[in-house]
Amino acid sequence: MYASIQDHEHADFKEVVKSDRFNLYIYPEKIDFMSLGLTDHYLIMRLLNKEEEYDNRYILCCNSGALQWPKELYQYYFKDSVPVTKK
C-alpha cells in the first residue's frame, strides 16, 4: 500500500510525511488484520475475512479493562516496524 501511495499521491503524501506531527512505520511481515487504532481510551480494529480480504466490520472497545491486550499487540508489531524517513 505504501508503494501505491507514493506512486499515485506522491506530492500530497510527501508533504504529510514531512510534518513533525506525523510518523509512519511499516511492518515488514504479513499482518492478519486490516488496521488497528489505539488511544488511551479507545480501540478500533478492522479484521480481514476468511479469504483475507477487506471486511467493513470492526471491533470497537472503550472499556479500560479491554485495552491492555491491544497495547501489547501494538507493541509487538511496532518493535519490528521500520520508520519511513522524511524525504
SVG drawing of the C-alpha trace seen along z (x, -y; Angstrom):
<svg xmlns="http://www.w3.org/2000/svg" viewBox="-19 -20 34 38">
<polyline fill="none" stroke="black" stroke-width="0.4" points="0.0,0.0 2.9,-2.4 4.3,-2.0 0.9,-2.7 0.5,-5.9 4.0,-7.0 3.2,-6.3 -0.2,-7.9 -0.4,-10.6 3.3,-11.4 3.2,-15.2 0.4,-15.3 1.9,-12.3 5.4,-13.8 4.0,-17.0 2.3,-14.9 5.4,-12.8 7.5,-16.0 5.3,-17.1 6.7,-16.9 3.3,-15.7 3.3,-12.6 5.2,-9.4 4.8,-6.4 6.1,-2.9 6.0,0.1 5.8,3.6 7.8,5.8 6.0,9.1 2.4,10.3 -0.3,8.9 -3.6,10.7 -5.8,7.7 -6.5,4.5 -6.0,1.8 -5.5,1.0 -6.2,-2.3 -5.4,-2.8 -5.6,-5.7 -5.6,-5.9 -9.4,-5.4 -10.4,-3.5 -9.5,-0.7 -10.8,-0.2 -9.7,2.8 -10.6,3.9 -10.1,7.6 -9.9,9.4 -12.4,12.0 -11.7,15.7 -10.4,15.0 -8.0,12.4 -9.9,9.6 -11.2,6.3 -14.3,6.5 -16.0,3.3 -17.0,4.6 -14.8,3.6 -14.2,4.1 -14.6,1.0 -13.6,1.1 -13.8,-1.7 -13.6,0.4 -10.3,-0.3 -10.0,3.4 -10.2,4.4 -7.4,2.0 -4.4,3.9 -4.2,6.6 -4.3,4.2 -1.5,2.2 0.6,5.4 -0.4,6.2 0.6,2.7 4.0,3.0 4.5,6.5 4.2,5.1 5.8,1.7 9.1,3.2 9.9,4.7 8.4,1.9 10.7,-0.4 10.2,-4.2 9.5,-5.8 12.1,-8.6 11.1,-12.1 12.3,-12.8"/>
</svg>
